[in-house]
Amino acid sequence: MNAWVLDWLRAFAVTVAVEAAVAVPLLARADAHRGRRLAAVLLVNLATHPLVWFLFPGVSAAYPLRVAFSEAWALAGEAGGYWVVWPRLGMRRAFATSLLANAASFVVGLVVFRR
């Protein structure tokens, strides 16, 4: 396995751990089953994180714009995923959950990986 993939696996593990710590409790009103909430966090991150890591760095744009695009993708994709799994959650609460989880993982990623 090459270094880029290993770096992604590390970043993915940190992202899922942080986002699960934030999102799983916030999703408790949508679903009492903790394991299902944790699985949803893992799945929405599997849907968004690889593009954040592998696609967006190759976009021909300034670094701040690439970061904004990738974070917007993660935010929208994960909010949409939560809303699809739990329609009763409502898009506003799904968006807020995604926003808080992504903000936390972004800040932790900056601290842990110091890029």
ZIVENZI-V49798 format. One record per backbone hydrogen bond with DSSP energy under -1.0 kcal/mol. NH is the residue of the N-H (numbers start at 0). CO is the residue of the C=O. Records with the same first field share a line. If there is no record, write none. Layout:
# ZIVENZI-V49798
NH->CO  CO
This chain:
# ZIVENZI-V49798
5->1
6->2
7->3
8->4
9->5
10->6
11->7
12->8
13->9
14->10
15->11
16->12
17->13
18->14
19->15
20->16
21->17
22->18
23->19
25->21
26->22
27->24
29->26
30->26
36->32
37->33
38->34
39->35
40->36
41->37
42->38
43->39
44->40
45->41
46->42
47->43
48->44
51->47
52->48
53->49
54->50
55->50
57->54
58->55
60->58
65->61
66->62
67->63
68->64
69->65
70->66
71->67
72->68
73->69
74->70
75->71
76->72
77->73
78->74
79->75
80->76
81->77
82->78
83->79
84->80
85->81
88->85
89->86
93->89
94->90
95->91
96->92
97->93
98->94
99->95
100->96
101->97
102->98
103->99
104->100
105->101
106->102
107->103
108->104
109->105
110->106
111->107
112->108
113->109
